[in-house]
Amino acid sequence: MPSRIFVNSENSWQSGEGILLSKDQKHYLQKVLRLRDSDPIEVVNKTTKQVFLANLVDTQSSASLLSEIKTPTTPGKLNLIFAFCKSDKNEIIIEKCTELGVDNFIIYQAKHSIAQLNENKIERLEKIAEAASCQSKRNSIPRILTAKNQSELKELMTEFANTESLSLIASLEAIKVPVPNNLINYPTMNVAVGPEGDFTSEEYQLFQELGFLPISLGQNILRAETAAIASIAYLNIQKSQCLAE
Ligand code: SAH
């Protein structure tokens, strides 16, 4: 199966067009994937989300579009709100949860977050999200948004958590509810996971006010990254099973 790359383009693509590739992409195709001219590749238009089968040309500095690949789009959005963790944990969460189908990551600077959010760290996470999207053959790269405090989180949540969405929080507090089994009914699903030191009771209260339902991820206490991956894997599988029925 050909490898997939994402390309910035303002315009809609047609078969027969040539697409210029960046230096980094050329390097990746040549040195990492060891591809040569006329080898097949899949290119995704970041703007229009079109996916094309293409051939590499001009010593891999461009791709010639052959035919459009029509891929089914999964309905609904899956969003993960997670507390900013120590560096490699954020990377694990972004990589694995991109593979598992998250559409929007909202990284929250929680009271108990050990590390401090900054632009450089986000840029690195964006690169990881793009690489994981190529690897898992997604048609789009998830967005990474940040909330530096509770009021920014509240503001962002007005876009994501509304009456049409199902919002869940992985909770270590005493009161929990069962995860609803009719996930297909919700066009948007949000799940929030706390930091290594857990959410404070004030933060749990805020999520409750935003309409998040507290759920358990099992009897054992999971690390933050395990909790994020486990909850997203669960929702992704449930959603695909609802769709298959
Ligand atoms: N240091 C804390 C654990 C924090 S775990 C302690 O030892 O108590 C980090 C986050 O993962 C939590 O904030 C929660 O959102 C989630 N989490 C971990 N295990 C969980 C479980 N069994 N059920 C629900 N959420 C869980």
Boltz pocket constraint, residues with backbone or C-beta under 6 A from the ligand:
constraints:
  - pocket:
      binder: B
      contacts: [[A, 169], [A, 170], [A, 171], [A, 172], [A, 192], [A, 193], [A, 194], [A, 195], [A, 196], [A, 197], [A, 198], [A, 199], [A, 215], [A, 216], [A, 217], [A, 218], [A, 219], [A, 220], [A, 221], [A, 222], [A, 223], [A, 224], [A, 227]]
      max_distance: 6.0
